[in-house]
Amino acid sequence: MSVDPRRMTRTLAVVAAVLIALGVTASFLYDVVDRPQDWWFRFVDVNGEANLPSWYSVVLLAGTALLLVAISQVRREKALGKAKDWMLLSWFVVAMSLDEMASIHEAVGGQVDRHVALPLIGGYGWIVPGGIIAAVAGLVGWRVVHSLPTSARRELATAAAVFLVGALALEVVEAIITGQSGGFGAAAKLTTGAQELFEMWGVVLAIGALIRELRRISVVAVAPSAESDVTRSIAA
C-alpha cells in the first residue's frame, strides 16, 4: 500500500467540499436571478439524484466496499479472524452505494409516509427504516472494530459518527425545517448541503482508516499471535 492515507483523505475531502459548495451556491444563485431549473442545476444539485454529487458518493462508497473486501481477504489468508464479519460489512456498504445510485430509500420512505403519519418528520419517512438499518450495521461494525488497535477503533468510530450526523441527525433537522416553513428555503438548502457534506466526509474518513488498517495487517505474519507484535512495533 503505497498510498498516503492522509493525502488521500485530504484530497477526497476537498473534492467533496467543492462539489457541495458548487451545488449549494447554484441553488441560491438560481433563486436570486429567478432562473428555472435546467440541466446544469440538476447536474450539481446536492438535493438531487443521479447527478455529479451523487455519483461522487457512489464512488466513495464503492471504494470503501473494495477496501473492506481487501481487508477481509487478507485476514482470511493470514488467519487473523473476523474475515466473514469484514465481508458482511462490505455488503452493507455495497447496499448503501446501490441506494445512493438508485434512491431506494426514497421509495421506501414514500411507502412509510403513505401509511404512517410521523410527527416532526412527515415526508421523510425513510428516516425510520434508515435508523433501523444503521443500528444493524452498527452491530456488525462493532464486531469488526472492537478487536482492532485503539487508534483504528477511534478512527472508524469517528468516521461512523460523522456519517450518521449527516445521514440521520441533519436529515431530521431538514425535515423539521421544511415542515415548519412549508417549503425548501435558505435554511433547508444549507442543511441539505451540510448533510451531504458530512455523509461524504464520514466515508472519506473511513477510507483513510481502512487504508491504514490494510497497510497494518499486510505486514502481519501468518500466525495470529504475530498480529499484536506487529501492532506494538508500528505504534512504537
VEXDREN-2710 file (C-alpha; in Angstrom, 1 decimal):
% VEXDREN-2710
k/r/px/py/pz
1/MET/0.0/0.0/0.0
2/SER/2.0/3.0/-1.3
3/VAL/-1.0/5.4/-1.0
4/ASP/-0.6/8.1/1.6
5/PRO/-3.8/7.9/3.7
6/ARG/-3.6/11.4/4.9
7/ARG/-3.0/12.9/1.5
8/MET/-5.8/10.7/0.1
9/THR/-8.2/11.8/2.8
10/ARG/-7.4/15.5/2.3
11/THR/-7.9/15.2/-1.4
12/LEU/-11.2/13.4/-1.3
13/ALA/-12.5/15.7/1.5
14/VAL/-11.6/18.8/-0.6
15/VAL/-13.3/17.4/-3.7
16/ALA/-16.4/16.7/-1.6
17/ALA/-16.4/20.3/-0.2
18/VAL/-16.0/21.8/-3.6
19/LEU/-18.9/19.7/-5.0
20/ILE/-21.2/20.6/-2.1
21/ALA/-20.3/24.3/-2.3
22/LEU/-20.9/24.3/-6.0
23/GLY/-24.3/22.8/-5.6
24/VAL/-25.5/25.0/-2.8
25/THR/-24.2/28.1/-4.5
26/ALA/-26.0/27.2/-7.7
27/SER/-29.2/26.7/-5.7
28/PHE/-29.0/30.2/-4.2
29/LEU/-28.0/31.9/-7.4
30/TYR/-30.9/30.3/-9.4
31/ASP/-33.3/31.7/-6.8
32/VAL/-31.7/35.2/-6.9
33/VAL/-31.9/35.5/-10.7
34/ASP/-35.2/33.6/-10.7
35/ARG/-33.9/31.2/-13.3
36/PRO/-35.8/28.0/-13.9
37/GLN/-34.0/24.8/-13.1
38/ASP/-32.2/23.5/-16.1
39/TRP/-29.8/20.6/-16.8
40/TRP/-26.8/22.3/-15.1
41/PHE/-28.8/22.9/-11.9
42/ARG/-29.9/19.3/-11.8
43/PHE/-26.3/18.2/-12.6
44/VAL/-24.9/19.9/-9.5
45/ASP/-27.9/19.9/-7.2
46/VAL/-26.9/18.4/-3.8
47/ASN/-30.6/17.7/-3.2
48/GLY/-30.9/15.8/-6.4
49/GLU/-30.2/12.2/-7.6
50/ALA/-28.3/10.7/-10.5
51/ASN/-26.0/13.7/-10.8
52/LEU/-22.4/14.7/-10.0
53/PRO/-22.6/14.8/-6.2
54/SER/-24.5/11.5/-6.0
55/TRP/-22.0/9.9/-8.5
56/TYR/-19.2/11.0/-6.2
57/SER/-20.9/9.5/-3.2
58/VAL/-21.3/6.2/-5.1
59/VAL/-17.6/6.2/-6.0
60/LEU/-16.6/6.8/-2.4
61/LEU/-18.9/4.1/-1.1
62/ALA/-17.7/1.7/-3.8
63/GLY/-14.1/2.4/-2.8
64/THR/-14.9/1.8/0.8
65/ALA/-16.5/-1.6/0.0
66/LEU/-13.4/-2.6/-2.0
67/LEU/-11.2/-1.8/0.9
68/LEU/-13.4/-3.8/3.2
69/VAL/-13.2/-6.8/0.8
70/ALA/-9.4/-6.5/0.6
71/ILE/-9.1/-6.4/4.4
72/SER/-11.4/-9.5/4.7
73/GLN/-9.3/-11.3/2.1
74/VAL/-6.0/-10.6/3.9
75/ARG/-7.4/-11.5/7.3
76/ARG/-8.7/-14.8/5.9
77/GLU/-5.4/-15.6/4.2
78/LYS/-3.5/-14.8/7.4
79/ALA/-5.9/-16.4/9.8
80/LEU/-6.4/-13.2/11.7
81/GLY/-10.1/-13.8/12.4
82/LYS/-13.3/-11.8/11.7
83/ALA/-12.9/-12.2/7.9
84/LYS/-16.5/-13.0/7.4
85/ASP/-17.6/-10.0/9.5
86/TRP/-15.5/-7.7/7.4
87/MET/-17.0/-9.2/4.3
88/LEU/-20.5/-8.8/5.7
89/LEU/-19.8/-5.1/6.4
90/SER/-18.6/-4.7/2.8
91/TRP/-22.0/-5.9/1.6
92/PHE/-23.7/-3.3/3.8
93/VAL/-21.6/-0.6/2.1
94/VAL/-22.4/-2.1/-1.3
95/ALA/-26.1/-1.7/-0.5
96/MET/-25.5/1.9/0.6
97/SER/-23.8/2.6/-2.7
98/LEU/-26.7/1.0/-4.7
99/ASP/-29.2/3.0/-2.7
100/GLU/-27.2/6.2/-3.4
101/MET/-27.4/5.4/-7.1
102/ALA/-31.0/4.1/-7.3
103/SER/-32.6/6.2/-4.5
104/ILE/-34.2/3.1/-2.9
105/HIS/-34.6/4.9/0.4
106/GLU/-36.9/7.5/-1.1
107/ALA/-39.2/4.7/-2.5
108/VAL/-39.2/3.1/0.9
109/GLY/-39.8/6.4/2.6
110/GLY/-42.7/7.1/0.3
111/GLN/-44.4/3.9/1.4
112/VAL/-43.9/4.8/5.1
113/ASP/-45.3/8.3/4.5
114/ARG/-48.4/6.9/2.8
115/HIS/-49.3/4.5/5.6
116/VAL/-48.0/6.2/8.8
117/ALA/-48.3/9.8/10.0
118/LEU/-45.0/10.6/11.5
119/PRO/-44.6/13.6/13.9
120/LEU/-42.0/16.2/13.0
121/ILE/-40.5/14.2/10.1
122/GLY/-43.6/14.0/7.9
123/GLY/-42.4/13.5/4.3
124/TYR/-39.1/12.0/5.5
125/GLY/-40.4/8.6/6.4
126/TRP/-37.3/6.8/5.2
127/ILE/-35.5/8.0/8.4
128/VAL/-37.3/5.3/10.4
129/PRO/-36.1/2.3/8.3
130/GLY/-32.8/4.0/7.8
131/GLY/-32.3/4.2/11.5
132/ILE/-33.1/0.5/11.9
133/ILE/-30.6/-0.4/9.1
134/ALA/-28.0/1.9/10.7
135/ALA/-28.4/0.1/14.0
136/VAL/-28.0/-3.3/12.4
137/ALA/-24.9/-2.1/10.5
138/GLY/-23.6/-0.7/13.8
139/LEU/-23.8/-4.1/15.4
140/VAL/-21.9/-5.7/12.5
141/GLY/-19.4/-2.8/12.6
142/TRP/-18.9/-3.3/16.4
143/ARG/-18.0/-7.0/15.8
144/VAL/-15.5/-5.8/13.2
145/VAL/-13.8/-2.9/15.1
146/HIS/-13.7/-4.0/18.7
147/SER/-10.7/-6.2/18.2
148/LEU/-8.7/-3.6/16.3
149/PRO/-6.0/-1.4/17.8
150/THR/-7.3/1.6/19.7
151/SER/-6.3/4.1/17.1
152/ALA/-8.1/2.2/14.3
153/ARG/-11.2/1.9/16.5
154/ARG/-11.2/5.6/17.2
155/GLU/-10.8/6.5/13.6
156/LEU/-13.6/4.2/12.4
157/ALA/-15.9/5.3/15.2
158/THR/-15.3/9.0/14.3
159/ALA/-16.0/8.2/10.6
160/ALA/-19.3/6.5/11.5
161/ALA/-20.3/9.3/13.8
162/VAL/-19.6/12.0/11.2
163/PHE/-21.6/10.0/8.6
164/LEU/-24.6/9.4/10.9
165/VAL/-24.7/13.1/11.8
166/GLY/-25.3/13.8/8.1
167/ALA/-27.4/10.8/7.2
168/LEU/-29.8/10.9/10.2
169/ALA/-29.3/13.8/12.5
170/LEU/-29.2/16.6/9.9
171/GLU/-31.9/14.8/7.9
172/VAL/-34.2/15.1/10.9
173/VAL/-33.3/18.8/11.2
174/GLU/-34.1/19.3/7.5
175/ALA/-37.4/17.5/7.9
176/ILE/-38.4/19.8/10.8
177/ILE/-37.3/22.9/8.9
178/THR/-39.2/22.1/5.8
179/GLY/-42.2/21.0/7.8
180/GLN/-42.3/24.3/9.7
181/SER/-41.6/26.6/6.7
182/GLY/-43.7/24.7/4.2
183/GLY/-41.0/25.0/1.6
184/PHE/-37.4/24.5/0.7
185/GLY/-35.8/27.8/1.7
186/ALA/-32.4/29.0/2.6
187/ALA/-32.1/27.1/5.9
188/ALA/-33.2/23.9/4.2
189/LYS/-30.7/24.4/1.4
190/LEU/-27.8/24.9/3.9
191/THR/-28.9/22.0/6.0
192/THR/-29.0/19.7/2.9
193/GLY/-25.6/20.9/1.9
194/ALA/-24.2/20.2/5.4
195/GLN/-26.0/16.8/5.4
196/GLU/-24.4/15.6/2.2
197/LEU/-21.0/17.0/3.2
198/PHE/-21.0/15.2/6.5
199/GLU/-22.0/11.9/4.7
200/MET/-19.2/12.3/2.2
201/TRP/-16.6/13.3/4.9
202/GLY/-17.7/10.3/7.0
203/VAL/-17.0/7.9/4.1
204/VAL/-13.7/9.7/3.4
205/LEU/-12.5/9.3/7.0
206/ALA/-13.4/5.6/6.8
207/ILE/-11.4/5.2/3.6
208/GLY/-8.3/6.7/5.3
209/ALA/-8.7/4.5/8.3
210/LEU/-9.2/1.4/6.2
211/ILE/-6.2/2.1/4.1
212/ARG/-4.1/2.3/7.3
213/GLU/-5.7/-0.9/8.6
214/LEU/-5.0/-2.7/5.3
215/ARG/-1.4/-1.5/5.5
216/ARG/-1.1/-2.7/9.1
217/ILE/-2.3/-6.2/8.5
218/SER/-0.4/-6.6/5.2
219/VAL/2.8/-6.9/7.2
220/VAL/1.4/-9.2/9.9
221/ALA/2.8/-12.7/9.9
222/VAL/0.6/-15.7/9.1
223/ALA/0.5/-16.8/12.7
224/PRO/-2.4/-15.0/14.6
225/SER/-0.2/-14.3/17.6
226/ALA/2.1/-12.1/15.4
227/GLU/-0.6/-9.5/14.9
228/SER/-0.2/-8.0/18.4
229/ASP/3.6/-7.9/18.0
230/VAL/3.4/-6.0/14.7
231/THR/0.7/-3.7/16.1
232/ARG/3.1/-2.8/19.0
233/SER/6.0/-2.3/16.7
234/ILE/4.0/0.0/14.4
235/ALA/2.7/2.0/17.3
236/ALA/6.2/2.4/18.6
END
